[in-house]
Amino acid sequence: MNIPDDLKYTKDHEWARDEGNRVRVGITDYAQSELGDIVFVEFVATGTEVARGDSVGTVESVKAVSDIYAPLSGTIAEINDALEDSPELVNQDPYGKAWMVMIEMEDPAELDALMDAQTYDAYVAQEAK
Amino acid sequence: MKTPLFSEHTKLGARIVDFHGWEMPVWYSGIKAEHMATRQHCGIFDVSHMGEIYVRGTNSAALLNHVLTINVSPMQQGRVRYTFLLNESGGIIDDLTVYCIKPEEEYLLCVNASNAEPDFAWIDSHNQIQADIENASDKLALLALQGPDSAQILMQCLDFELDQMKYFNFRLVSTQAFGKLLISKTGYTGAGGVEIFLDQTFVNLLWQKFIAAGATPCGLGARDTLRLEMGYPLHGNDITESTTPLEANLSFAVDLKKEAFIGKKILEKQQQDGTARQLIGLVLLDKGVPRQGCPCLKNDQEVGFITSGSISPVLGKGIALCYLDRSVAQNDEIAIKVRDKQLKARVTRPPFVKGNVDK
């Protein structure tokens, strides 16, 4: 299970990367492996204001539909259109090419409140039991 | 419940799900990879959860002719046919294959896993003529070896010549290593290949041998997408006790010329009057995943609902089976409602992809 040290994590298995006043968001390696083959991805529109915990899109595997939740509040600055044509990237490169949305942060304290890699690792181990 | 291959599945790292009380592999490497392996090469599926019911004795054919929609009397030894058990209202209790082991003497029914016990009870309750019926589901294992490379793998593993056999025929083969095998040129994938019934004792060995020869282990996920691409119905989704074979466009497996069978009266009436709805296919024109239960709309009027849906790994598009009012015609463009969105879809008669079975 790949859990990069430089990212922050949510209990819903999103990751968040601090890129100054913006945060790049995707789903974790654990999430993609639990979902299986991703066949469809869609996001809310650029410019949408979201509160922490709001849905910013959905990922669909053959068997299930899952929401992607905003790890923190802000405005959707960019979405990764490439995933709409190549949803399989979510399985292949969840922390790289398959980033999902970029959020213009409102309050950096919300980022600090997310889990670090070590905490998330323990959380996944617990959940996988 | 577990099949005899459960430990093989966990050894291979399968994702296990509950399927009507059975702990079954949904995938090993991934549904799409397994799907494509079966279409292009060869997949091996553990379908030992399926039920097997033997009907034997001098009244065996008479009992089957009473409870099944086809006439088994003309079936020759080695023939397989697809058919239904109907209730009195013509609703489908189960869809199944019947194997003629010896005409008028011995038949094998292969039924859906979760229906095996109710099917057996239903047949038993109509067995006034006292044929000998046996639920052999706990004794027999079933492997499906599917895909264009199946013939070569069968030759390599069992020295068995598949090409000489016709579709929907079977052979009984005695082997040293695996006991008696019933090798049937049938399947639920449209990819060609066989289904093999055997004693549970030998199934682990045969499973391992097929994998060593190059067959890709495939789970129920790929089995579902493969059958959906062919438009094969799934009992519980596309056909149920409240749908009839005529509504489901499956009249090829119904013989209305047969003197009498359970449900015949209703089917005759439907044949005469037509049915208000039919089971048909959809190919999505928009991106998205059609799901079971999604409403179908034409000019904003609800005209039906989806019974099975997925993304076709071969087409890369959403495909679905649905019941639509007869007012909707083939090639019509309709909309389906997926959560809060409407997606465009074209009404199509399956199969959605070209199969690899000689009819």
Interface residues (C-beta under 8 A of the other chain):
Chain A: G36 D37 V39 F40 E42 E60 V62 K63 V65 E84 E88 N91
Chain B: R15 V26 W27 G30 I31 K32 A33 G221 D224 T225 K287 G288 V289 R291 S310 I311 R339
